[in-house]
Amino acid sequence: MVFLRFTIQKGRIFIAERIQRVMEDRKKRKDGFKGERGLVLPGTVVSELEKDPLASTLHITDIGYYPHAEDHYIDRPVAIPQYVFIYCIEGKGWFRFENETHEVHGNQYFILPAGKPHSYGSDENDPWTIYWIHFKGKLAGQYAAGLNRPTDIKPTVNSRISNRIDLFEEIYNILEMGYSKENMIYASSVFYHFLGSVRYLQQYRSAFKRDKGDDDIVTAAIHYMKENIEKKINLQELSEHTGYSPSHFSLLFSKQTGYTPARYFNQLKIQKACQLLDFTEMKINQICHKIGIEDCYYFSRLFKNIMGMSPREYKKLKKG
């Protein structure tokens, strides 16, 4: 009995020390996570949404993106009135809810219920990259029901992960433009679609009809690249996804596209970077993480190599 009490006490000390260390690390990191973005809606705006006939059914209160969120840790012993949606696209993390701890891996999401104490954080050795949204509304419970467990969203030929991320960006961008009633209603409307894309995953995937020739090996590989644009994927991973050996896959890919898989993937990354430069106000370091490149200097060199100019020069270029 004495040993048991000692073991429990030792465990509590370890957890307390871990939390203390994390909190100290977070205080040192004045700028948060490199490449992060986040918005917290003013309380007055949220109050107005709760009164609106449309927005009161489902609306966002907080939204953000944390890439490679080292030492990310949240503990809420006192419950909050919002549901918490977290979508992990890479790395690992965990959450604790109702005395159960769950591991979370890349291509998984979960929703924590409103009004319930919880905690969550990133893995020490492989910190997660997450999209997160806090939301409320009369229909919030229906959308969140049964999703307080890690739920898979694995890339497939029809997975449409990049489309889902575009929906998140659309919500974020419209909220960043200001909290007018029209902006808020539109954000809520898009949020319905976003939640539906994970809640009704099979229907979301089936709704997109692919052309007859889209099932070939190269098209499948390119689709996989686009679905994983925020990650680092190598030739081995691509070949395993398509079911061919690395050498045979590389030969097929190069013959049809004229580029190696690595070169083609970099072109797709820079294509995405151009879109973000054109249509968002994201900073260079934020764009780097959005296309899976941590080194901003390497990103600039790669961008110039492919586009013939620096990202800043491209941003100033008149288009259309």
NORFEN-V194813 format. One record per pair of residues at least 6 apart in sequence whose C-alpha atoms are under 7 Angstrom apart, sorted by sequence separation. I is the first residue (numbers start at 1). J is the second residue. D is the distance in whole Angstrom. If there is no record, write none. Layout:
i=[I:I]
j=[J:J]
d=[D:D]
This chain:
i=[49:50:95:96:122:239:254:276:288:293:304:49:94:95:197:239:253:303:94:95:175:253:288:303:94:174:175:93:94:236:239:250:300:93:235:250:276:285:288:300:92:93:92:174:91:92:273:46:90:91:90:171:88:89:90:221:88:89:273:88:89:171:41:88:97:40:41:87:88:97:221:40:87:96:97:269:39:40:86:87:96:167:39:86:95:96:38:39:85:86:95:217:38:85:94:95:37:38:84:85:94:167:37:83:84:93:94:36:37:83:84:93:36:83:92:93:164:36:83:92:35:82:33:81:111:164:270:33:80:81:92:93:80:91:92:93:218:33:79:91:92:111:112:79:91:110:111:278:79:90:91:110:277:78:90:110:77:88:89:110:225:229:76:77:88:89:109:110:76:88:108:109:75:76:87:88:108:109:75:86:87:108:74:75:86:87:107:108:160:74:86:104:107:159:73:74:85:86:107:158:73:85:22:72:73:84:85:72:84:71:83:84:70:82:83:69:71:82:83:70:82:143:70:69:68:69:230:68:69:230:231:232:68:230:231:67:229:230:66:67:157:229:66:162:65:66:162:65:157:161:64:65:160:64:63:64:155:63:62:63:62:155:60:61:60:61:60:59:60:59:58:59:58:57:58:56:57:58:56:57:58:60:59:55:58:55:67:35:36:35:35]
j=[55:56:101:102:128:245:260:282:294:299:310:56:101:102:204:246:260:310:102:103:183:261:296:311:103:183:184:103:104:246:249:260:310:104:246:261:287:296:299:311:104:105:105:187:105:106:287:61:105:106:106:187:105:106:107:238:106:107:291:107:108:190:61:108:117:61:62:108:109:118:242:62:109:118:119:291:62:63:109:110:119:190:63:110:119:120:63:64:110:111:120:242:64:111:120:121:64:65:111:112:121:194:65:111:112:121:122:65:66:112:113:122:66:113:122:123:194:67:114:123:67:114:66:114:144:197:303:67:114:115:126:127:115:126:127:128:253:69:115:127:128:147:148:116:128:147:148:315:117:128:129:148:315:117:129:149:117:128:129:150:265:269:117:118:129:130:150:151:118:130:150:151:118:119:130:131:151:152:119:130:131:152:119:120:131:132:152:153:205:120:132:150:153:205:120:121:132:133:154:205:121:133:71:121:122:133:134:122:134:122:134:135:122:134:135:122:124:135:136:124:136:199:127:127:127:128:289:128:129:290:291:292:129:291:292:129:291:292:129:130:220:292:130:226:130:131:227:131:223:227:131:132:227:132:132:133:224:133:133:134:134:227:133:134:134:135:135:135:136:136:136:137:137:137:138:137:138:139:138:139:140:188:188:185:188:188:289:285:286:286:289]
d=[5:4:6:6:5:6:5:7:6:7:5:6:7:5:5:5:7:6:5:7:7:7:6:7:4:6:7:6:5:6:6:7:6:5:6:7:7:6:7:6:6:7:5:7:6:6:6:7:7:5:4:5:7:5:7:7:5:5:7:6:7:7:5:5:7:6:6:6:6:5:7:4:4:6:7:6:6:7:6:7:5:7:5:6:6:6:6:6:6:6:4:6:4:4:6:6:5:6:5:7:6:6:5:7:5:6:6:6:7:6:7:4:5:5:6:5:6:6:5:5:6:5:6:5:6:7:6:7:6:5:6:7:5:5:6:6:6:6:5:5:5:5:5:5:4:6:5:7:5:6:6:5:6:6:5:6:5:6:6:5:6:6:5:6:6:6:6:6:5:4:6:5:6:6:5:7:5:7:4:6:5:4:5:7:6:6:6:6:7:5:4:6:5:6:6:6:5:7:6:6:4:5:6:5:7:6:6:5:5:6:5:7:7:6:5:7:7:5:6:7:5:7:5:6:5:6:7:5:6:5:7:6:5:4:5:4:5:4:6:6:6:7:5:7:6:7:5:5:7:5:6:6:7:5:6:7:7:4:6:6:5:7:7:6:6:5:4:6:6:6:6:6:4:4:6:5:4:6:6:5:6:7:5:6:6:6:6:5:7:4:6]
